[in-house]
Amino acid sequence: MAQSIYDFTAHRITGEEQSLADYRGKTLLIVNTASKCGFTPQYKGLEALYQHYKDRGLVVLGFPCDQFGHQEPGSEAEIASFCERNYGVSFPMFAKIDVNGEKAHPLYRYLKAEAPGVLGSQGIKWNFTKFLVGPDGKVRARYSPRTKPEELQGDIERALNETAA
């Protein structure tokens, strides 16, 4: 059984496998994303958070997902191009995954179990659900898609001020 997010790997949007252990000691904001969603402009806020805090140890990890209203229909190359061209995304993006159901990525199974939603529900309700992970690899908080990235600054600051266990 996984003890932290460092026990997982995922494929980058460019195809190579990435161990999340490579982010040990960093504060992570993990987000399921989509290019054709009403919340898509949050890419701008996520990139702003990344630029503002990356030198202090924040890494935003984007996981495209096409499970909500077919709002991420493109290929990995199309997604990467869209994100860079429209929002200047420079934070790590990963290959398209499922976040719910039988084919849900193991990382998302872990995140949902560690930080259930409203009334203990584990399902991801929509694109741009966010998880804040402390420098010890433990999930600190879960935020709804309606929570704008800039609203997370206080929680990010607190996590960045912690030292990894």
N, C-alpha and C positions, 0 to 999 in steps of 0.2 A: 504494500500500500504506500502511496506517495506521501512523503513527509513535508514536501514543499514544492514550489513550482520548479525548482532546480532538477527535479526528477524527470522532467519532460523534454522532449525534442519536438521541433516543428520544422517544416520546410519553408525557407524564405521564398519570397515572391519570384526570385531569380532561380529557384530550384534546389539550391544546396540545403542540406540538413543543418539545423542550428540547435545546439544544446542550450536550454535556458539556463544551465549552470554557468554559461559564459557571462550571465548578468548578475552573478553572485555579488552581493554587497551594494547593488543598485536599487533604487526605488523605481518600481515599474507601474505604468498605467497601461493596462491591457484592454483593448477595445475591439469589438466586432464592428466592422465597417461595411459601407455600401456606397456605390458611386451615384445611384439614382434615387436617393432617399431624401425626404424633407429635412433630415438631420445632416445630410452630406456636408453642408457648410461648416460643421463642427471640425472638419479636417483643418480649417484655418486656425481655430482655437487650440486644437491639439498640437499643431506645429508650433504655435506661439508658446505654449507651455514647454514644449521640448526645447526650443531655442533658449528660452529664459532660464530653464533649470538644468539643462544637460551638463553643464560644467560642474554642477553640484551633485550630479549622480542620478538624475531622472532619465529614464528611457521610456518612450511611448512605443508600444508594440501594436501594430494594426493587423487585424485578422479579417480579411474580407469574407463575407458570408452571403449566400444567395437564398437563404431560407425564408426571407420575409418579403413577400410581394414581388419576387424575382427582380430585386433592385440591385443585384450585382451580377448581371448576365455575362460580363466580359471575361476574356482570358486574363491570365496573370499579367501578360505583357500590356494588354489594354488597360488594366487596372493601374499598374505602375505608371504608365504614361499619363493617364487621367489625373492621378494624384499629384504627380510632379508638375504637370503643365498647369493645372487649375488651382492648386493649393500650395505648391512648392514643398510638398512633403519630403522631408529628408530623414524622418525617423524610420526604424526598421518596419518593413511590411512583409507579411507572410503570405503563403499560398492560400487560396480560397479553402475554407473549411466549413463543416457543419458544426453548429454550437448546440443543437438540440437533437433528440432522437437517437436511434440505434447507431448511427454513424457519427455521432458527436465526437469531436476531437477529445482525447483523454485529458488534455489541459483544461478544456472547458467543463468537462465532467467534474474535475477537481475544483475549479473556481466556483462552480455553482453549489457544490457540496459545502465548501468552506464559507461562502457568503450567499446564503439563500436570499431570494427576493421577498417581496411583501407576503406576509402570512406564511413564510417558510417555503414558498414555491421555488422550485429549482430551475424551471424553464427560463430561457432568455426570451423576453417579450418582443424585442425589436432590435433593429440596428443601433449601434452606438451605445450599447450597454457598456459600462466601464467598471473595471476592477482595479483598485489600488493595492499594490503589493509592496510591503516594507522591505528594507535591505536584508532582512533575515529570510526572505522567501515566503513569508506568511501573508495571507490575504488580510488586508486591513478594512476594506470597505467595498461596497458595490453601489453603483450609481445608475439611475435610470437614464434612458436616452434623452429625456427632457433636461437633465442636468447638464448645463453648459460647461465646457472645459474650464473656463475662467472661474467658475464657482468652486473648483477643486483646489484652488491655490492654498488655502489654509491647511487642508489635510495633507497636501503634498509637502508643504513647508514642515509640518510636524514629522512626517515620515523621513524627510531628508535629514532632519536633525537627530534622528535615531542612529545608533551605530549598529552595524550588523552583528548578530549574535555569533 
